[in-house]
């Protein structure tokens, strides 16, 4: 494909980023990743065994020669926890990229944007390429860009909801407001949802639950191959 997707200096052929959580087994995850055509997968630092590499790990099922790793700070509710998690991922050799999550509400998993902005500033100063997961708020996305974020990742709908793009106008405004890549993260449940996001002009889409929780994750993953 002539079309390329560049994020934090990394050139990708696919505009689809795939998650590695919620699969019934590592084997199914491996097959779904392979079918997706994606070049980047996100992994929760807290799910990776960083102490005993002799034990089975989800990293054993990811071809790191093919996929770029995007560690994430899923499960972190404070600035301190998120920063510590990002540092652990880098020290373990995962990547200097980080999908930064600072959750503000346990039920909805909406981000704490105030804490997210603070954590972004800290990690950017430490040399991380930060991709913050945020609300679809144009003002916050601009602040994150000004803080040094390598991209912004506004939600399309609540995490795991599969509701699709709820506020297309907000995404349009974000695209007009920031100059860094915009990747829709959360709520994209189907291939048609991903298509809507791309038609709005976003640079990429991250999907996890929509693939991993499907009856046939491999088949669903394959339908996103053209992104």
N, C-alpha and C positions, 0 to 999 in steps of 0.2 A: 504494500500500500504506500502511495506517495505521501499521504497525509500522516504527519507525525504529531505526537503529543509529548511536549517537553515540560517536565516539572522538576524544579530544583536542579536543573542542569542535566537531568536524566532523560534521554530520548526513548520514548515508548511507541510501539506500533499500534497498540490497542488502547482505546480510551476507557476500557473497563478495568476497574480495580476490584478484586474479589476478596471477600473475607474468608476466614478459616474457622469460624466458630459455628456451633449448633449442628454440625454434621453428626450422623449416627455413628460414624466410625472414621478413623483416619484414612482407611482405604477408599471409602466413598468420597471423602474430601479430595484425595489425590486424583481420582478419576474426574471429578467435577472441575478441578483446577485445570487439568489437562484439556478438557473439552471446551473450556471457556475462551481459549485464545488470548487470555490476558497475559500481560508482561509483569504485572505487579500484584502481590498479595499482601494483605495486612494481617499481622499476627499480634495477639495480645501478649505483651511482655510477661504478664502474670501467669499465662498458660504455658510458658516455655520453661522447661527444666534448666535452670542456669547453674545448678550446683553439681549435678551428676550426669555428665553427657553419655555415660554408659547405659543409662536407662532410656526406654523408648520416649520419644518426643515427637510432637507434631512436625518439627523441623526435619525429621527423618523422612517425611512424606512430601516434602517440598523440594523440587529440583532448583537449587539456588543458582545453577548455571543458566537456567531459563527465566526464573522469576526474580525480580527485585523485591526485597523484603521491605515492608513498611510497618515497623513496630508501632503499636498503639498503646495508649495508657488507659485502656478500658478498665473500669472499676475504681477509678480514682475520683475522690470527692473533694480534695483540697489541693491547693497549689503545691504544697510540700510533697504530697503523695505523687502527684503527676510528674513533678520535676525529678523526684527520686526514681520513679519508674523509667522515665526516659533515659536517665543516666545509666541505670542498670542495663537497659537494652543496648546502649552504645558500648559499655564496658564489656558486655558479653560478645561483642562483635557482630551484632545484628545489623545495625545501620546508623548513620548519622541523621537519617530521615526519621521523623516521628509524627504520627497522626496523634495530635494532642487532644485528649478528652479530659475535661474536668466537669464531672456530672454534678448538677445542682439539685436534682429531684430523683429519688430512688424509684418512684412509680413510673414516671414518664420518660426518665433518662434525658430530660432536657439539660442542656449545658448551663453551667454557672459562668456566664459571659464575663463577669467582672474578674473572677479568678482565672478564667481562660486567658484573658488579656495579660494579666500579671505573669502567668506562667510562660506565655509566649515571649514576653520581653526577656525573662531570665534565660530561657533556653536559646534564644537567638544570640544573646551575648556569649553563650558558651559554645557557639559554633554549630548548633543544630539547624537543619532545614525543617522548619515547623509547618505542619499542615493542620491547622486547628479546626475541629468539629464545632460548629456554632449554629445558632438560630439563623433563620433566613432574614437577617436584619442588616440592611445595607450600611447603616451607620457603624455597627460593630465590625462588619467585614472591612470597612475602610480603616478603622482603628487597628485591626489586626494586620492589615497590609502595612500601615505606617509603623507598626511595631516590628516589622521585618519578616512576617510570615511569607513562606515561599509559595503558598496557595491558600485559598480559603475553602472550607468544606461545609457549606450550609446544608441543613437538613431539608429534605423534600416533604417529610412528614415524620411523626415520632418513630424512633428506632423500633424496628420489628413490626410496625403496623401494616406495611404493605398498602398504605392508602394512596400512594403515588404523589404527584406534585400538587400540593394543596394551595400554594401561593405563587403561581407563575409570574405575576406582576412583580413580586418581591425579587425573584430571581433575575428578571429583566433589569430591574434597577441596580441590583448588585453587579451585574455584568457591565452596566454603564458607569459604575462607581469605581471599581477596582481595575487594576491593570495586571494583577497576578492571575494565574489559572484559577478557575472556579470548578470545583468538583462536587456534584450533588451527593450527599452522604446521608443515608437513612430514609426509610419509607418507600424506596423504589422496589416494587414487588413483582413487576412483570416486564417483559420485553417492551411492551407498548409504553409503560411508564418511562423506561430508559429512553425510548425514542422521543417522547415529549420533551424530556430534559435536554436531549441533544438538539432538538429543533429550536429550543429557546436560545441555544448558542453556548451552553456550558461546555467546558473543555473535557470533562470526563464524568463518569458515574461510578460510585462504589456500591456494590451489592453483596449482601451476605445472607440475611434471612430468606429473601425471595428465592434464593437458590438452595441454600442448605436445608430449609424446612419444607421444600417441595417433596411430593411423593417420589419423583425421580430427579434428584439433583443434577445428575449427569446430563439428562436430556434438556432440562431447563437451562443449564449452564451453556450448552451448545447453541441454544437459540440466541445468545448474546455475543456470538463469535464475531459478528460484523461490526461491533462497536469500535 
